[in-house]
């Protein structure tokens, strides 16, 4: 895909995420959350939640997948740090790793933003919680999709063996898929939380791919 098309797609995903936030704040709001918390697109969210129910085992499974994603990010962070030390200049670190570091910072910033400015709250109180927690977007979904997606993009640049490269990319895709489905089945998020996480991650991932391609051109 051409670089320009990737940027257009990234913007489209970003606009879709913003539109979803607007809908959640204005359309079909009702007190269906814990302690009567108001939730947007309530009929749709409640229908999906009641269909899947609550299965906290999937909450634990996806938590471990999140740990795997964070460890993957740590590998790239260490690689960048080693290059910085060896080359004695931050600006001599591989451009891909620098852009990847910027991507991680953006994800952290978005996580903090949505924690401070909640859009929706979780459909249930998690064990040990005494009040509804912010749930939009599914930060777990967003973080895993961004980390594993960007990893899929970078793998061919650092691993030349085609079979191993393909195997690792498939593994990343499986982690993404299981996280999305597992988080929905777990019942700790509304469907729109998962959708929001996917849209934001898709925008960031596509923008990252475009930025990397731009550096090559």
C-alpha positions as CSV (number, residue, x, y, z in Angstrom):
1,X,0.0,0.0,0.0
2,X,1.3,3.5,-0.9
3,X,2.4,5.7,1.9
4,X,-0.2,8.3,1.2
5,X,-3.0,5.7,1.3
6,X,-1.7,4.6,4.7
7,X,-1.9,8.1,6.1
8,X,-5.5,8.5,4.8
9,X,-6.4,5.2,6.3
10,X,-4.9,6.2,9.7
11,X,-6.9,9.5,9.7
12,X,-10.0,7.6,8.8
13,X,-9.6,5.2,11.7
14,X,-8.9,8.2,14.0
15,X,-12.0,10.0,12.8
16,X,-14.1,6.8,13.4
17,X,-12.7,6.5,17.0
18,X,-13.7,10.2,17.7
19,X,-17.1,9.6,16.1
20,X,-17.6,6.6,18.4
21,X,-16.8,8.7,21.5
22,X,-19.3,11.3,20.4
23,X,-22.0,8.6,20.0
24,X,-21.2,7.2,23.4
25,X,-21.6,10.5,25.0
26,X,-24.9,11.5,23.2
27,X,-26.8,8.5,21.9
28,X,-29.0,6.1,23.8
29,X,-27.4,6.8,27.2
30,X,-28.9,4.9,30.1
31,X,-27.9,4.0,33.7
32,X,-27.0,0.4,33.0
33,X,-23.6,0.4,34.6
34,X,-22.6,-0.5,38.2
35,X,-24.2,1.8,40.8
36,X,-26.4,3.3,38.1
37,X,-23.5,4.6,36.0
38,X,-24.6,6.0,32.6
39,X,-23.4,4.2,29.5
40,X,-23.7,5.3,25.9
41,X,-25.3,3.1,23.1
42,X,-26.8,1.3,26.0
43,X,-29.2,-1.1,24.2
44,X,-26.4,-2.4,21.9
45,X,-23.9,-2.7,24.7
46,X,-26.3,-4.4,27.1
47,X,-27.4,-6.9,24.4
48,X,-23.8,-7.9,23.6
49,X,-22.9,-8.1,27.3
50,X,-25.9,-10.3,28.1
51,X,-25.1,-12.5,25.2
52,X,-21.6,-13.3,26.2
53,X,-21.9,-13.0,30.0
54,X,-19.0,-12.8,32.4
55,X,-16.0,-15.3,32.2
56,X,-13.2,-13.9,34.3
57,X,-10.9,-16.7,33.3
58,X,-10.5,-14.9,30.0
59,X,-9.7,-11.7,31.9
60,X,-6.7,-13.5,33.4
61,X,-5.7,-15.1,30.1
62,X,-5.7,-11.7,28.3
63,X,-3.8,-10.2,31.2
64,X,-1.0,-12.6,30.6
65,X,-1.1,-11.8,26.8
66,X,-0.8,-8.2,27.8
67,X,2.3,-9.0,29.9
68,X,3.8,-10.8,26.8
69,X,3.1,-7.7,24.7
70,X,4.8,-5.4,27.3
71,X,7.8,-7.7,27.3
72,X,8.0,-7.5,23.6
73,X,8.0,-3.7,23.8
74,X,10.8,-4.0,26.4
75,X,12.9,-6.0,23.9
76,X,12.7,-3.1,21.4
77,X,13.4,-0.6,24.1
78,X,16.5,-2.4,25.2
79,X,17.6,-2.7,21.6
80,X,17.3,1.0,21.2
81,X,19.1,1.7,24.4
82,X,22.0,-0.6,23.3
83,X,22.3,1.3,20.0
84,X,22.2,4.6,21.8
85,X,25.1,3.5,24.1
86,X,27.2,2.0,21.3
87,X,26.7,4.9,18.9
88,X,27.0,7.5,21.6
89,X,24.1,9.5,20.1
90,X,20.3,9.2,20.3
91,X,20.1,10.5,16.7
92,X,22.2,7.6,15.4
93,X,19.7,5.0,16.7
94,X,17.8,3.2,14.0
95,X,15.0,5.5,12.8
96,X,12.5,2.7,13.1
97,X,13.3,2.3,16.8
98,X,13.0,6.0,17.5
99,X,9.6,6.2,15.8
100,X,8.5,3.1,17.7
101,X,9.5,4.8,20.9
102,X,7.4,7.8,20.0
103,X,4.5,5.4,19.2
104,X,4.8,3.9,22.7
105,X,4.8,7.3,24.3
106,X,1.6,8.2,22.4
107,X,-0.1,5.0,23.7
108,X,0.9,5.8,27.2
109,X,-0.4,9.4,26.8
110,X,-3.8,8.1,25.5
111,X,-4.0,5.6,28.3
112,X,-3.6,8.4,30.9
113,X,-6.0,10.7,29.1
114,X,-8.8,8.2,29.1
115,X,-8.2,7.3,32.7
116,X,-8.5,11.0,33.6
117,X,-11.4,11.7,31.3
118,X,-13.7,8.6,31.4
119,X,-16.1,8.0,28.5
120,X,-17.8,4.8,29.9
121,X,-17.4,2.6,32.9
122,X,-17.0,-1.2,33.1
123,X,-20.2,-3.3,33.1
124,X,-19.1,-5.0,36.3
125,X,-17.1,-4.2,39.4
126,X,-13.8,-6.2,39.3
127,X,-12.8,-8.2,42.4
128,X,-11.5,-5.8,45.0
129,X,-13.1,-2.7,43.4
130,X,-15.6,-0.6,45.2
131,X,-16.6,1.8,42.5
132,X,-17.0,1.7,38.7
133,X,-13.7,1.9,36.7
134,X,-13.2,3.7,33.4
135,X,-13.5,1.2,30.5
136,X,-13.3,3.1,27.2
137,X,-11.4,2.3,25.3
138,X,-10.2,-1.1,26.3
139,X,-6.7,0.0,27.1
140,X,-5.6,-3.7,27.1
141,X,-6.9,-4.2,23.6
142,X,-5.3,-0.9,22.4
143,X,-1.9,-1.6,24.0
144,X,-1.7,-5.2,22.8
145,X,-2.8,-4.3,19.2
146,X,-0.4,-1.5,18.9
147,X,2.6,-3.3,20.3
148,X,2.1,-6.6,18.5
149,X,0.9,-4.9,15.3
150,X,4.0,-2.6,15.2
151,X,6.1,-5.7,15.9
152,X,4.6,-7.5,12.9
153,X,5.7,-4.5,10.8
154,X,9.2,-4.5,12.2
155,X,10.0,-8.2,12.2
156,X,11.0,-8.5,8.5
157,X,13.5,-5.7,9.1
158,X,15.4,-7.6,11.8
159,X,14.8,-11.3,10.9
160,X,15.9,-12.4,7.5
161,X,14.8,-16.0,7.8
162,X,11.4,-16.0,6.0
163,X,9.9,-19.0,7.8
164,X,10.8,-17.7,11.2
165,X,9.6,-14.2,10.2
166,X,6.3,-15.6,9.1
167,X,5.9,-17.7,12.2
168,X,6.5,-14.7,14.5
169,X,4.1,-12.6,12.6
170,X,1.4,-15.2,12.8
171,X,2.1,-15.5,16.6
172,X,1.6,-11.7,16.9
173,X,-1.6,-11.9,15.0
174,X,-2.9,-14.7,17.2
175,X,-2.1,-12.7,20.3
176,X,-4.1,-9.8,18.9
177,X,-7.0,-11.9,17.9
178,X,-7.2,-13.8,21.2
179,X,-6.9,-10.5,23.1
180,X,-9.8,-8.9,21.3
181,X,-12.1,-11.9,21.5
182,X,-11.0,-12.9,25.0
183,X,-11.6,-9.4,26.4
184,X,-15.1,-9.3,24.9
185,X,-15.9,-12.8,26.3
186,X,-14.5,-11.9,29.7
187,X,-17.4,-9.5,30.3
188,X,-15.2,-6.7,31.8
189,X,-15.8,-4.3,28.9
190,X,-18.7,-3.2,26.8
191,X,-18.5,-4.1,23.1
192,X,-17.9,-0.4,22.2
193,X,-14.9,-0.4,24.5
194,X,-13.3,-3.2,22.5
195,X,-14.3,-1.4,19.2
196,X,-12.8,1.8,20.4
197,X,-9.5,0.1,21.4
198,X,-9.3,-1.5,18.0
199,X,-10.0,1.7,16.1
200,X,-7.4,3.7,18.0
201,X,-4.9,0.9,17.7
202,X,-5.6,0.7,13.9
203,X,-5.0,4.4,13.5
204,X,-1.7,4.3,15.4
205,X,-0.5,1.1,13.8
206,X,-1.3,2.4,10.3
207,X,0.4,5.8,11.0
208,X,3.4,4.0,12.3
209,X,3.6,1.9,9.2
210,X,3.3,5.0,7.0
211,X,6.0,6.8,9.0
212,X,8.4,3.9,8.6
213,X,7.8,3.8,4.9
214,X,8.3,7.5,4.7
215,X,11.8,7.2,6.2
216,X,12.7,4.6,3.6
217,X,11.6,6.6,0.6
